[in-house]
Amino acid sequence: MKLISDYFGCMVFDDAVMKERLSEETYASLKRTIEHGRSLNLSVANAVASAMKDWAVSLGATHYTHWFQPMTGITAEKHDSFISPAEKGKVIMEFSGKELVKGESDASSFPSGGLRATFEARGYTAWDATSYAFIKDGVLCIPTAFCSYGGEALDKKTPLLRSMEALNRQTLRVLKLFGNEEVTSVKTTAGPEQEYFLIDKDLFTQRKDLVYTGRTLFGAKPPKGQELEDHYYGVIKPRVQAFMKDLDEELWKLGVLAKTEHNEVAPAQHELAPIFATTNIAADHNQLTMEIMQKVAKKHDLVCLLHEKPFEGVNGSGKHNNWSISTNTGMNLLEPGDTPCENAHFLLFLCAVIKAVDDYQDLLRVSVASAGNDHRLGAHEAPPAIVSIFLGTELTEILESIENDTPYGAKEKELLRVGVHTLPKFPKDTTDRNRTSPFAFTGNKFEFRMLGSSASISDTNTVLNTAVAEVLKQFADELETADDFETALHSLIKRVVSKHKRIIFNGNGYDDAWTAEAEKRGLLNLKTTPDALPHFIAEKNVKLFTSHKVYTEKEMYSRYEILLESYCKLITIEGRTMADMARQEILPAVSEYGKLLADTMLAKKSVCDGLDNSYERETLSELSALQAKAFASVKALEEALSACKQIDNVTALSKHCKDNVLRTMRSLRDAADGLERIVSVDYWPFPTYGDLLFGV
């Protein structure tokens, strides 16, 4: 029996492999690049590339690729072989430092939001040395950033890396104010919990909506869904267990720290959670996880669905982004401490997050905006579209006592002053969990629960890192000029709590009363993607990102265009798929079944006028009415889709898609789902929800 420790990371060019295969001098130089962002000279790059190639070839690799994450939301790769011509028609295996550090791609063929014209094709990929190279399907994959010929970021990794640098700079400033000179590097960490559905592959291929859009556009609720709450944490079915076992092995080979797996709430729904990693590595690993999930599923004659809402009437799938800040000395800055100084650290960084979430709640909502996630947020299976923070009773009371200069707790007699009097020791779990909260403190980290299951975590973490970096900059600017640090610190925390406590909500996020309360507090409720995305290019947000050099203004406007275009394209693809399925499958099937009913009525009448044909007569009447409604809805949907072609402005088009296309899609679905409930199963043209959800 092979031990996990024997093969974990066997396909990764990690620290242990580098130490073994590189000279001491080359290894030390590369480590300086990885840990401190130092530049890598060409001779070192050549040595690393040669060692990396030899290692990859020894494991069967024949090609290499610069593996990057364009604005499509998935990964991209172009394979080049290691072969170079040699004498007498032979070849040798070569890989240079230049090829390792920089690659070239056709930038015009990826979404650019107007940054690149079609004839401006050149783009570059640049090695991210902080994320280990790995072998996948016999190809050496080198994690890279992707930019245009002019240097504009065309991917999701570049802004993430920039945001991590911004947070590092500002956090070091704050730590030095506490006299901490030991810390030289600060990084954010993330642990994304991934939800997904598994369905039978044969059933999947029989449904155009699943094939083209990843979700079911039609489907009546089955007699049993998730009402009995018997699937959550239930016994894992053998076929699913076999999939999970193979998935774990493939991920472990790639160094992905897959840790927890279980059944989720909805039938056929499951979850995988990893151990925390540095945020850019966690983003790489999550992209790999989604890709490997889908590949492994096919080997088991399954299909892995990563859409946020593949089935109506049961829970959709999200991705919980567990986020924290750590130093190179091993300190978690969101870990409550045992001493007054550590408590002061904790409370200052806690307040930084509170202020950042309040000031940039719109950006956090934008970071999870998508056509798929619009179906999920606020649907009693995911947090509402209103961003708020859950702290729990104890932390909330501590902050209130600081704000009001009142004693904390029944036994606490002294007023709490940060860094002066001893604050209570905070256990890791000071309170219950709140699954309705979008942004919950969970002991030594924050769990942002609004992400959709198919989303890249890079977008959300870029916003979190930059927003917190901005607040820490403001804190450092103020505290660096203070005459009395401890007094200024206490005053700062008190002021932040007073001004930003509106974002703290510990109650039920699903309660209608919270919607009204949130509005009174002045919190945003951006229910759809077209509602949310314009906030991305609001003046304060452009200033935030440009001042910290995370995005240029051009890059921000390009992303706004890309995200809106993606929304419109997805909606129109769904609309066209619905119209095709209705015209080519549903309506003909209904007519055929209606003919059967009519023929049966005539047959009964020919035998005996007195025979009861009420079932056929009443069913045919109901069928005809619903079919007429469905047909009218198809025509209305086709008209709405046709109108899309006449709208040039992407903002106006997104509103048309939201207000008109989705509305007619809803009408068509209601009629079709009504038809499914009365048409014989032998005549219905594709697998039902019952088949899909309980077919594994």
N, C-alpha and C positions, 0 to 999 in steps of 0.2 A: 504494500500500500504506500503510495507516494505521499509524503508530508507536504503540507501547504508551504512550510518554510523552505522546502527544497526548490520549489518552482516559483514562489512569489517574486514578481518583478523580473523574471528570467528574460523577458522581451524588452527590457528597459535599459538604456545606457545610463545607469544611475551612478551615484557617488562611488559605490563599491567597485563597479566596472571601470570607472574613470581612474580610480586610485590604482587599480591593478594594471591597466593598459597604458597609462600615461606616465611620462617621467615626472619626478618630483617637482621640477621647475614648471613644466607645462601644467601639471595638476594645480599647483599653487596659483598660477596666473589665471587659470579658468575659474577657480574658486573665488578669486578676488572679483572677477567679472560677475559671477552669479550672486555673491553676497553683498557687494558694494557698488555694483553697476559700473565698474571700471571697463575701459575699452580693451578690446582683445586685438593684439597685433597679428599681422598676417602669418608670421612664422609659427605662432602658437596655434592659430586657426588651422594651419596646414597639418600640424601634429595631431590636433584633435580630430580633424576630418579623416586622416589616415587610420587612426586607431578606431574611430567609429565605423569606418568602412570594413576594416578587417573583422571587427566584432560582428557586424551585421552579416557579412558573407559567411562567417563561421556558423551562423544560425540559419543559413539558407536564403538570405535576402539577395536579390539580383538587381533591385532598383531602389532608388531613393525618391523622396518627394518632400517639398516644402508644404507642410500641413497647416492650413490657415482657416480662419473663420470669417468669411465675407458677410455682407449684410443680408444674405439669404436666410440666415438663421441656422444653417447647417454648415458642415465643414467642406473644404475643397482640397483637391490634391491633383497634381500633374506628375506622372511617373517618368523618371529618367533612369536608364540603366547605368551601371557602373562601368560598362565596357568602353574601352578606347582602342583604336586600331594599333597594331604592332607589326613588326616585320613579317614577311612571308604569309600575309593574309591572316595572321593570328590577332588575338585581342588580349588586352590586359585589363585588370580591374583597377580603376582609379577614382579618387574622390578628393578634390582639393579644398583648401580652406575658403577660397573664393566661392566655390559652389555651396559650401556649408553655410556661409554667412549671408549670402544674398542670392536670390533667384529672381526670375522674371516671369510675369504672367500677363495675359491679355486683360487689362483692367476694364476695357470697354464692354466686356461681356458679363460683368457683374453689376449689381445695382450700385449706382453712384449718385443718384439724385441730382444729376446735372453737373457734377464735378468733372466728369469726363465725357467728351463727345465720342461718338462712335468711331471717328477716324483717329482719335487720340487713344491709342491702344495700349501703350506701355504702362506696366505697373510692376512693383517690386515686392518681394517677400523678404523679410529680414529675420534672422534667427533669434528666437527668444531663449537665450541660454539658461534662464531660470527655470524652464520647463524641460524635463528630460526628453530626449529622443527615444523612440520606441519602434518596434517592428510589428507591423500589422499585415497579415496576409502576404508575407514574404517581401514586404516593402519597408525600408527604413523611413520612418516618418519624423520629420524635424519640425517641431512646433515653431511657427513664425507669425510675425505681424505682416499686414498687407497694406501697402500704400500706393498712391498714384505716382506718376512721373514727377508731379509737382510737390510731392510730399504729403498730400492730404490722406488722412486715414480712411481706408475703404473697408475696414473690418471692425469687429467687436473687441479684439484683443488690445489693439493699440491704445484706445481710450482707457481701457481698464488698467493697463500698465502705467499710463500717465497719471491716472487717479490714485494709484497706489503710491507713486512717487510724491504726489501732492500731500497725501495724508502723512507719509513718512516725514516730510519736511516740517509740517506744522506740529506734529506730535512730539518730535524731538525738541522743538522750541519750548513746548509746555513742560516736558519732563525735566529739562534743565532748570526751570524755575523752581522745581522741587529739590534741586541739588543732585539730580540723577545724571551723572556724567558717564556711567558705565554703558548705557544703552546707545548703540550706534546705528541701529536699524529697527524700524517698526513695520510690520506687515499686517494686513487684515487676513483673516482666515474665514473659510466658508465650508459648510457641510450641507449640500443640497439633497433633501429627501425627494426621491423620484417616484411618482405614481404613474401607473400604466394599466391598460387592459390587455388581456390575452383572449383571442377568439380563434376558432378553427379556420384554417387557411382555405379549405374548400368552400365554406360558407362565405368567407370574405370575398372571394373572387366572383360570387354570384350577385354581388351588390355594387352597382356602378357608383353609388354615393360614397361607400367606403373606399373604393379603389381610387376615385378622383379627388376626394376631399378629406378623407380620414375620419369622417363622422357620418352617422346615419341621418339623412335628410327626411326620411319617412320612418314611421314605426309606431304602431299602437302598443300601449303598455301591456306586458304579459300579466297573467293572473297573479304571479308572484314576482316581486322585485327585491327590495332590500328591507321590506317592512318588518320582518322577523329578526333583523339584526343578527343573523346567524352566520354571516360570511366574515365579518370583521374578526381578525385573529383566529378564525376557524382553522380546522385541519386542512392543510394544503393538499390538493388533489395530486395523485401520483404523476400525472402528465405535466402539471405545473411544477411540481417538485423536481422532476427531471430537468426541465428547462432552467429552473433556478440554480441547480447544481452545476450545469454546464456554463451558465452565465457567470457564476462566481469564479469558476476556474479560468475562463477567458479574461475576466477583468483582473483577477489576481496576477495572471501572467504579465499584464500590462501595468502592474503596480497600482491599480485602482483599489483603494481600501474599502471594498464592499463589505459591509458589516451586518446590517439588519435586513431581514426580508419577512413579509407577512401578507396575509390577505387583507385587502382594504374593505371599505364599507359596502360598495356595490358588488353584485355578482360579477365574477370574471375580472375584478379589479385587484391590483396588488401594489406593493411598495417595496423599494430598495433604498436603504440609507447608507451612506459611507461615513468613515471617520473624517474629521476635519482635515483640510489641507490649505496651504497658502492659496489665496483667492484665484490667482491666474491659473495655478495648477488644478484647483478644484473645478474651474470653468472648463479647462481642457478635458479633465476626467469625466465631467458630466456629459460633454459632447460625445466622448468615446462611449460612455455608458449607454446613451440613447442609440447610438449606431450599433453597438454590439448586441443590445437587447433585440433589435429588429433582425439581425443576422441569425442569432441563436434561435429565435422563435421559429424562423423558417425551417431550421433543421428538425424541429419537432412538429412540423406541419401546423404551426400556429402563426398568427400575425399579432405583433405587438402594436397596439394603438396608443399613440402619444398625444392625440388631440385632446384639448381641454374638456370637450363635452361630446363624446362619441355617441351617447345614448340619452335621449330625453326621459326624464322621470326617475333617473337614478343619478347618484353623485358623479360629477365629473372628476377630472384628475388635475392636481396642482403640483407644485414643487416648493417645498419649504426651505427657504434660504437662511440657514443658521450662520450668523455673522458675528465676528468678534475682532478685537485688536490685540496683537501680541508683539512683544519685544524680542530681540535676539538674545536677551538674557533669560528668557523663559517666563516673563511676567505677562499675564493676561490682564489688560487694563480695564476690563469689565468684570474682573473677579473682586468681590468685596473682600477687604483685608481685615487683619486682626488688630492693627495699630492705628492711631489717629492719622498718621501720615498716609498709610495705605487707604484708609477710609476717605481721606481728602482726595487722593488720586481717583478713587472709584467714583465719588460723587461728582467730581469735575467732569470726568469723561461721560458719566451717565447724563449729566446736564447738557453736555455737548451734543449727544445723540438726540435728546429730547428737543432741543432748540433746532437742530438740523432737520428733524422729521417735521416739525411744525412749520419752519420757514420754507421747506421744499417738499411739502406734502404733494403738491401737484406733480413734481418730477418723479416721485416714487410711484404715483399712479400711472404716469406716462410710461415708466420703465416696465410695466406689466401689461400694457395695453396691446390687445390684438383682437382680431375678429373672433377667434376661438374663446378667449378668456372672457369676452363680453357675455357669453352664455352662462358663465360659471359664477362670477363675482356677485355676492349677495343672494345667492340662490339656496341658502340654508345648507350649503355643503362647502362653502368657501367664505372668507371674510367679505364684508360689504365693500363697495367701491369707495367708501369714506375711510381715509387713512387716520388711524388713531394708535396710541401706544397703551399697552397693558403693562402695569408695573406690579400689581398686586397690592394688598392692603398695607403690608409692613413698609415697603419702600415709599408708597404714597404718603403714609403718615409721617415718615421721617422727613420727607421733603416739605410737607406742610408745617412740621414743627420748626424747620429752618426758616421757612418763609415768614412765619408768624412770631418767631423768637419765643416759642412756648416749649415747655418740657415735653419730651417724648416718652410716652408710656406712663403707666400708673406709678412705677417705682423710680422713674428717672426724675431727679430733683433739679439737676443743673440744666441750664439752657444749652442747646447744642450749638457749638461754634466749630466750624470745620477746621480740623487740624489743631484745635486747642483742647477741648474736652473730648474724652473718649466717646466715640459713637458706639452703639451696640454692634456686636459682631453679627454679620449677616450670614446665615447659613446659605448654602447654594440654592436650596429650594425654599424660599421664604413664603411661598403661597401656592395656590392651586394653578393649574394651567387653564388658559382661556382660548379655546379653539375658534372662537368667533372673532378674535382680535387680529387685525392685519399685521401688527408689529408688537410682539410680546417679548418681555424680558423673561428669560428662562434660566436664571441662576448665574451664569457667567457669559451670556451671549444674548443676542436678540434674534428672534425667529420671525422673519418676514414671510408671511404665509400667502401673499397675493399672487405669486408667480404662477403662470400656466405651465402645464406639464411639458409642453414642447419648447418652452422658452430657453434661450441662452441665459445663464445667470450673469453673464458679463454686463448686460445693460443695467440691471438692478444694482450690482455691486459698484459699478462706475458712479452711479448717482449717490449711493450711500457714502462711498469713500470721499467724493468731492464735496458733498454737503457737510460732512463732519470735518473735513479739512478746512473748509471756510469758517466754520464756527470756532475751531481751535485756533485759527489765525486771529480771529477777533479776540478770543480770550488772551492769547499771547501778547497781542498788541496792547491790551489793557493792563495786564499783570506785569509786563516787563517795565512799565513806567511807574508802578506803584511804590509809594514810600514804605508802606507796611504790607508785606505780601499776604500774611494770614488774614488781616482785616479786609484787604481788597478781595481775597479769595472768597471769604464768607459773604461779602456784599454781592459779589458777582453771582454766586450760586443762588443766593436769595432772590436776586433780581430775575434771573433766568426762570426759576420756578414760578415766580409770580406772573411773569409775562407769558409763559408758554405752557402753563398747566392745562389749558384748554384742550391740548392734544392728548392728555391722559384720560383714558376711559377704561374702567375695570369691569363694566357690566356686559350685558348681552348685546352683541353687535347686530343680532338678527331682529331685535325688538324695534317695532315701528317708532316707538317713543325715542329711540336713540337717533333716528334720522331727523326728527324734529329738534332734538336737543343739539345735535351736531350743527344744524343750520343756525341755531341761536348763538352757538359758539363761534360761528364764522368759518367752520370747516367746509372744505369742498366736497361735493358729491358728484364726481364725474363718472356717469354711469356707462358711457360707451367710449370706444376709441376715438371717434370724431369729436366727442366732447373734450377728451383729455389731450390729444396731441397738440393743439394750438398752444397749450401752455409750455410746451418744450421750447418754443422760440420767443417766449415772453422776455421782456428786457432784463428782468432780474436774473433769469436763468441763463441767458446768453452771457451776462456779466460774470456769473458764477463760473461757468465752464471756461470762458476765455481767460479770465484772470488767473486761473490755476493751470492754464495751458493744457487742459484735457481735450477740448475741442476748439477749433477755430470757428468763427462765425459762419464761414462757408460750410464747414463740416456739419454744423448744427442744422442749417437750412436744408442741406442735402439729406440728412437723416429724417427730417420732417417729411420731405417729399417721398422718400423711400417707404417710410412706415405707412403713410396714407395711401400710396399706390398699392402697397401690399394688401392693405385692408380692402381696397376696392376690387383688386384682382381676385382675392379669395371669395368675396361675396358674389361677384359675377360668375365665377366658376361654379359655385354652389347653385346659383340660380339657373344657369344653363343645364347643369346636371339634373336638377329637379324637373325642369321642363322636358328634358329628354326622357327621363324615367316615366314621367306621367304620360307623355304622348306614346312612347314606344312600348311600355310595359303595363302600366297600371290601367289606363283607360281601355286598351284592347282586352285585357284580362277581365275587366268588369263587364264589358260588352258580351264577352263569351259566356260568362257566368249568367248574365241577364238573359241571354238567349236560352240557356238551359232552363232557367226558371219559367220563361214564357212557353217553351216547348212542353214543359211538364204540365203547366196549366192547361194547355190545349189538349194534351193527352188525357188528362183527367176528365176534361169536359167531354171528349169524344167517347170515353167509356161510360160515363154517367154524369149528368149535370149535377147530381146531388153530392158528388164527392167533394170533400173539404179541400179547397186550395188556398186557404187563408194565408198559410206560410209563404207560398210562392207569390201570391198577389201583394201582400203587405211588404215582403222583402224586396220585390221588384220595384214597388213604389218608392221605398226608402232608397234603394240602390240608384234609381233614376234621378232622384233629387240630389243625392250626393255627387253623382257623376256629373250632373249639370253644373253643380257648384265647383267641382274640381276642374272641369273644362273651362269655365269662365275664369277661374284663378290662373290656369295655365296661360290663357291669352293675356290676362292682365300682367302676369310675370314677364312674358315675352315682350310686351310693350314697355315695361319698366326697364328691362335689359336693353332694349333697342334705344331707349332714351339716353342710356349711359354713353353711347357713342357720340352724342351731340354735345356732351359737357366736356369742355377742355380743361377747366380749372379743377385741380385734384381735391381741393377743399370742398368745393361745391359738389363734386362727384361723390365724395365720401358721405356727405349729408343725404344725397339722393339715394345712395345704397342703403343707408341706415333707415331713412324714413319711408322709402317707396319699395325698393327691391326686397328688403327683409320683411316688410309688411305683407306683400303679395306672396312671398314664400311661406309665411305663417298661415295665410288663408288656404293655400294649396295643401299644405301639410294637414291642416285640420280636416279638410274634406277627404284626403286620401287615407288618413288614419281611421276616419269613420268608415270608409269603404272596407278597409282591412278587417274591421271587426265583424262584418257581415258576409264577406265573400268567402266561399269555401276554401279551405286551406289547399285543396288540390288545384285551385285556379290562381291563387295568389302568386305573383311572378318571381318573388325572391324571398330568402329566409327572413323569418320574423325575429322580433326581440327575444322571444322565448328560445328560439334556436340558437341565437348568437350568444346570449348571456349564460345559457345553461348547457352549451354544446361541447364543452371541454371536459 
